[in-house]
Amino acid sequence: MRQQGIYVIEGDATHDAILYDAGVERAWGLIVCSGEDSINLFVVLSARAIKPDLFIIARSIEGVNEAKMRLAGANRVISPYQIGGRHMAIWPSGRTSPIFLKL
């Protein structure tokens, strides 16, 4: 991505220093989408502590963790498996119009 001129920070986002390096204290929003809910939860909690008015969208793999993400400070929680499951469930209905999701 660096070759394309996109700014990249490599590191563990569960460490506050990495969040500061990325400029989270100046950001208006953050998307948290690691492959593990425990990591996402920790990053949401850390980012919320650094900047209380930050708009945070978090990925939740396990649906049962959505409430915890919100309690930690996520404004919106996205569960890709639930979205995919809903899409698959309506596909046989013949509905061909695009599906719009409220985030």
N, CA, C and O of each residue as an XYZ file, in Angstrom:
412
protein
N       0.813     -1.183      0.000
C       0.000      0.000      0.000
C       0.864      1.257      0.000
O       0.461      2.295     -0.525
N       2.031      1.160      0.580
C       2.915      2.325      0.597
C       3.303      2.744     -0.811
O       3.463      3.933     -1.089
N       3.457      1.762     -1.705
C       3.804      2.068     -3.082
C       2.700      2.872     -3.760
O       2.964      3.601     -4.716
N       1.476      2.747     -3.280
C       0.338      3.474     -3.841
C       0.127      4.816     -3.158
O      -0.846      5.514     -3.442
N       1.025      5.175     -2.266
C       0.909      6.451     -1.576
C      -0.061      6.446     -0.412
O      -0.503      7.506      0.033
N      -0.395      5.271      0.084
C      -1.318      5.155      1.215
C      -0.505      5.016      2.494
O       0.370      4.156      2.598
N      -0.801      5.869      3.459
C      -0.086      5.886      4.728
C      -0.418      4.618      5.513
O      -1.589      4.290      5.702
N       0.613      3.909      5.967
C       0.438      2.637      6.664
C       1.195      2.667      7.984
O       2.343      3.107      8.044
N       0.547      2.200      9.029
C       1.191      2.018     10.330
C       1.177      0.514     10.596
O       0.122     -0.119     10.560
N       2.335     -0.043     10.859
C       2.408     -1.463     11.205
C       2.610     -1.580     12.699
O       3.474     -0.915     13.271
N       1.813     -2.425     13.334
C       1.960     -2.620     14.763
C       0.703     -3.198     15.364
O      -0.271     -3.477     14.666
N       0.738     -3.368     16.632
C      -0.358     -3.957     17.391
C      -1.269     -2.827     17.892
O      -0.883     -2.047     18.762
N      -2.462     -2.754     17.339
C      -3.387     -1.662     17.674
C      -3.928     -1.759     19.094
O      -4.623     -0.850     19.548
N      -3.624     -2.841     19.802
C      -4.027     -2.906     21.207
C      -3.098     -2.077     22.077
O      -3.375     -1.870     23.258
N      -1.991     -1.598     21.504
C      -1.069     -0.731     22.226
C      -1.399      0.727     21.919
O      -1.475      1.122     20.756
N      -1.591      1.502     22.943
C      -1.953      2.911     22.764
C      -0.955      3.658     21.890
O      -1.345      4.532     21.116
N       0.329      3.324     22.003
C       1.351      4.022     21.221
C       1.085      3.900     19.723
O       1.316      4.850     18.974
N       0.608      2.750     19.287
C       0.298      2.543     17.867
C      -0.908      3.387     17.477
O      -0.926      3.974     16.395
N      -1.906      3.455     18.335
C      -3.072      4.292     18.046
C      -2.674      5.763     17.947
O      -3.172      6.488     17.086
N      -1.783      6.198     18.823
C      -1.290      7.577     18.745
C      -0.475      7.796     17.472
O      -0.604      8.832     16.820
N       0.367      6.817     17.119
C       1.143      6.926     15.877
C       0.229      7.075     14.670
O       0.555      7.775     13.711
N      -0.925      6.405     14.730
C      -1.889      6.475     13.631
C      -2.701      7.766     13.662
O      -3.422      8.066     12.711
N      -2.590      8.531     14.748
C      -3.299      9.806     14.841
C      -4.729      9.700     15.302
O      -5.557     10.538     14.945
N      -5.043      8.677     16.095
C      -6.424      8.478     16.518
C      -6.965      9.678     17.304
O      -8.167      9.939     17.287
N      -6.090     10.395     17.981
C      -6.557     11.550     18.759
C      -7.007     12.697     17.873
O      -7.685     13.609     18.346
N      -6.640     12.668     16.580
C      -7.052     13.697     15.624
C      -8.132     13.196     14.659
O      -8.689     13.977     13.888
N      -8.420     11.915     14.702
C      -9.350     11.310     13.744
C     -10.797     11.605     14.107
O     -11.116     11.875     15.265
N     -11.665     11.550     13.111
C     -13.099     11.679     13.385
C     -13.734     10.302     13.482
O     -14.811     10.162     14.061
N     -13.078      9.267     12.920
C     -13.644      7.930     12.970
C     -12.581      6.854     12.916
O     -11.440      7.099     12.523
N     -12.975      5.658     13.318
C     -12.079      4.513     13.333
C     -12.876      3.262     13.003
O     -13.966      3.050     13.534
N     -12.325      2.439     12.126
C     -12.926      1.143     11.818
C     -12.019      0.083     12.427
O     -10.829      0.017     12.118
N     -12.588     -0.737     13.286
C     -11.837     -1.765     13.998
C     -12.285     -3.120     13.469
O     -13.427     -3.529     13.680
N     -11.381     -3.818     12.778
C     -11.818     -5.056     12.125
C     -10.738     -6.137     12.077
O     -10.427     -6.661     11.007
N     -10.176     -6.465     13.220
C      -9.238     -7.581     13.255
C     -10.043     -8.877     13.156
O     -11.273     -8.846     13.106
N      -9.370     -9.976     13.128
C     -10.051    -11.270     13.015
C     -10.487    -11.872     14.330
O     -10.997    -12.992     14.361
N     -10.292    -11.138     15.434
C     -10.661    -11.658     16.748
C     -11.460    -10.623     17.533
O     -11.055     -9.465     17.642
N     -12.582    -11.044     18.070
C     -13.422    -10.130     18.840
C     -12.698     -9.565     20.055
O     -12.882     -8.397     20.395
N     -11.883    -10.375     20.708
C     -11.189     -9.884     21.913
C     -10.248     -8.740     21.568
O     -10.130     -7.782     22.332
N      -9.578     -8.832     20.425
C      -8.702     -7.745     19.991
C      -9.524     -6.517     19.627
O      -9.186     -5.402     20.025
N     -10.600     -6.715     18.874
C     -11.464     -5.599     18.492
C     -12.010     -4.885     19.728
O     -12.049     -3.656     19.781
N     -12.425     -5.662     20.708
C     -12.977     -5.092     21.935
C     -11.939     -4.229     22.646
O     -12.250     -3.133     23.111
N     -10.724     -4.720     22.728
C      -9.650     -3.986     23.401
C      -9.296     -2.703     22.657
O      -9.062     -1.667     23.280
N      -9.257     -2.767     21.326
C      -8.936     -1.576     20.527
C     -10.044     -0.530     20.673
O      -9.762      0.661     20.802
N     -11.296     -0.972     20.653
C     -12.418     -0.044     20.840
C     -12.299      0.648     22.192
O     -12.444      1.867     22.290
N     -12.038     -0.129     23.224
C     -11.918      0.416     24.574
C     -10.766      1.421     24.664
O     -10.909      2.488     25.260
N      -9.632      1.072     24.070
C      -8.468      1.956     24.101
C      -8.717      3.247     23.322
O      -8.404      4.339     23.797
N      -9.283      3.111     22.121
C      -9.543      4.282     21.283
C     -10.564      5.205     21.937
O     -10.423      6.426     21.870
N     -11.581      4.641     22.565
C     -12.603      5.455     23.244
C     -11.982      6.221     24.408
O     -12.361      7.361     24.676
N     -11.029      5.596     25.100
C     -10.363      6.273     26.213
C      -9.492      7.424     25.708
O      -9.385      8.459     26.366
N      -8.876      7.244     24.552
C      -8.021      8.289     23.987
C      -8.840      9.463     23.467
O      -8.494     10.623     23.685
N      -9.938      9.143     22.772
C     -10.762     10.209     22.192
C     -12.245      9.873     22.397
O     -12.822      9.109     21.623
N     -12.847     10.437     23.425
C     -14.234     10.098     23.769
C     -15.263     10.371     22.675
O     -16.293      9.698     22.638
N     -15.023     11.338     21.780
C     -16.014     11.652     20.752
C     -15.727     10.977     19.405
O     -16.343     11.330     18.400
N     -14.818     10.031     19.375
C     -14.466      9.314     18.151
C     -15.629      8.429     17.700
O     -16.239      7.743     18.520
N     -15.939      8.440     16.397
C     -16.976      7.553     15.862
C     -16.304      6.225     15.530
O     -15.402      6.174     14.694
N     -16.742      5.156     16.183
C     -16.089      3.853     16.047
C     -17.056      2.830     15.479
O     -18.154      2.632     15.997
N     -16.621      2.179     14.390
C     -17.335      1.038     13.823
C     -16.479     -0.186     14.104
O     -15.297     -0.211     13.760
N     -17.064     -1.195     14.723
C     -16.318     -2.392     15.087
C     -16.926     -3.629     14.444
O     -18.141     -3.733     14.275
N     -16.066     -4.547     14.096
C     -16.481     -5.846     13.557
C     -16.643     -6.816     14.718
O     -15.793     -6.894     15.605
N     -17.751     -7.554     14.697
C     -17.985     -8.586     15.698
C     -18.201     -9.908     14.972
O     -19.133    -10.044     14.179
N     -17.350    -10.864     15.242
C     -17.479    -12.173     14.601
C     -18.583    -12.972     15.289
O     -19.437    -13.563     14.628
N     -18.558    -12.984     16.594
C     -19.580    -13.681     17.375
C     -20.698    -12.698     17.716
O     -20.450    -11.663     18.335
N     -21.903    -13.015     17.320
C     -23.028    -12.121     17.564
C     -23.223    -11.788     19.029
O     -23.693    -10.700     19.364
N     -22.868    -12.712     19.903
C     -23.050    -12.474     21.337
C     -22.143    -11.365     21.857
O     -22.362    -10.852     22.954
N     -21.133    -10.990     21.087
C     -20.200     -9.947     21.529
C     -20.602     -8.542     21.095
O     -19.937     -7.572     21.458
N     -21.675     -8.421     20.328
C     -22.099     -7.096     19.866
C     -22.370     -6.152     21.029
O     -21.935     -5.000     21.011
N     -23.082     -6.630     22.031
C     -23.406     -5.781     23.188
C     -22.145     -5.338     23.914
O     -22.065     -4.205     24.389
N     -21.159     -6.224     24.001
C     -19.901     -5.866     24.663
C     -19.151     -4.806     23.874
O     -18.542     -3.908     24.457
N     -19.192     -4.907     22.545
C     -18.537     -3.887     21.711
C     -19.169     -2.524     21.955
O     -18.472     -1.514     22.055
N     -20.486     -2.505     22.051
C     -21.191     -1.244     22.311
C     -20.853     -0.707     23.703
O     -20.632      0.492     23.874
N     -20.814     -1.598     24.695
C     -20.451     -1.176     26.049
C     -19.032     -0.624     26.112
O     -18.750      0.288     26.889
N     -18.138     -1.180     25.292
C     -16.752     -0.709     25.250
C     -16.641      0.635     24.557
O     -15.653      1.348     24.736
N     -17.666      0.995     23.752
C     -17.643      2.310     23.128
C     -17.863      2.353     21.636
O     -17.783      3.430     21.046
N     -18.138      1.225     20.995
C     -18.400      1.237     19.553
C     -19.749      1.906     19.284
O     -20.743      1.609     19.946
N     -19.769      2.813     18.304
C     -21.028      3.446     17.899
C     -21.864      2.505     17.042
O     -23.092      2.494     17.132
N     -21.190      1.717     16.213
C     -21.856      0.749     15.348
C     -21.069     -0.557     15.406
O     -19.844     -0.555     15.524
N     -21.792     -1.667     15.322
C     -21.160     -2.984     15.316
C     -21.670     -3.737     14.091
O     -22.874     -3.841     13.860
N     -20.734     -4.251     13.324
C     -21.045     -4.984     12.105
C     -20.657     -6.440     12.301
O     -19.554     -6.738     12.760
N     -21.555     -7.340     11.957
C     -21.260     -8.765     12.019
C     -21.343     -9.324     10.600
O     -22.442     -9.558     10.096
N     -20.192     -9.542      9.946
C     -20.218     -9.999      8.554
C     -20.907    -11.339      8.371
O     -21.510    -11.585      7.326
N     -20.827    -12.210      9.370
C     -21.481    -13.512      9.239
C     -23.001    -13.372      9.281
O     -23.710    -14.077      8.563
N     -23.502    -12.462     10.119
C     -24.946    -12.236     10.156
C     -25.425    -11.591      8.864
O     -26.489    -11.940      8.352
N     -24.644    -10.650      8.335
C     -25.010    -10.007      7.070
C     -25.053    -11.042      5.954
O     -26.002    -11.087      5.172
N     -24.022    -11.870      5.889
C     -23.977    -12.912      4.863
C     -25.111    -13.905      5.003
O     -25.705    -14.322      4.009
N     -25.413    -14.284      6.227
C     -26.514    -15.222      6.466
C     -27.853    -14.656      6.034
O     -28.663    -15.363      5.435
N     -28.091    -13.396      6.330
C     -29.346    -12.762      5.904
C     -29.435    -12.699      4.386
O     -30.484    -12.958      3.797
N     -28.318    -12.352      3.772
C     -28.297    -12.272      2.300
C     -28.593    -13.642      1.693
O     -29.374    -13.750      0.749
N     -27.977    -14.669      2.227
C     -28.210    -16.021      1.717
C     -29.652    -16.457      1.945
O     -30.230    -17.156      1.113
N     -30.233    -16.047      3.068
C     -31.599    -16.451      3.385
C     -32.617    -15.832      2.441
O     -33.626    -16.466      2.134
N     -32.381    -14.607      1.970
C     -33.361    -13.980      1.082
C     -33.089    -14.277     -0.385
O     -33.961    -14.071     -1.229
N     -31.892    -14.758     -0.700
C     -31.537    -15.021     -2.098
C     -32.562    -15.915     -2.795
O     -32.979    -15.578     -3.904
N     -32.993    -17.041     -2.207
C     -33.963    -17.915     -2.901
C     -35.330    -17.276     -3.123
O     -36.137    -17.791     -3.896
N     -35.594    -16.161     -2.451
C     -36.907    -15.536     -2.591
C     -37.077    -14.857     -3.942
O     -38.175    -14.424     -4.291
N     -35.989    -14.766     -4.703
C     -36.064    -14.136     -6.012
C     -35.921    -12.633     -5.959
O     -36.050    -11.961     -6.982
N     -35.667    -12.119     -4.833
C     -35.491    -10.680     -4.665
C     -34.174    -10.274     -5.317
O     -33.108    -10.699     -4.874
N     -34.238     -9.477     -6.337
C     -33.021     -9.135     -7.072
C     -32.566     -7.704     -6.842
O     -31.504     -7.305     -7.319
N     -33.356     -6.935     -6.120
C     -32.934     -5.555     -5.868
C     -31.799     -5.542     -4.858
O     -31.671     -6.463     -4.052
N     -30.983     -4.511     -4.900
C     -29.865     -4.443     -3.957
C     -30.365     -4.410     -2.517
O     -31.456     -3.915     -2.232
N     -29.573     -4.929     -1.646
C     -29.896     -4.933     -0.235
C     -29.104     -3.801      0.411
O     -27.878     -3.759      0.315
N     -29.798     -2.902      1.055
C     -29.145     -1.799      1.725
C     -29.184     -2.073      3.219
O     -30.230     -2.416      3.771
N     -28.050     -1.922      3.860
C     -27.932     -2.217      5.283
C     -27.790     -0.930      6.063
O     -27.028     -0.041      5.684
N     -28.519     -0.837      7.142
C     -28.394      0.321      8.017
C     -27.230      0.070      8.960
O     -27.234     -0.890      9.731
N     -26.229      0.948      8.888
C     -25.070      0.803      9.773
C     -25.284      1.576     11.036
O     -24.419      1.580     11.912
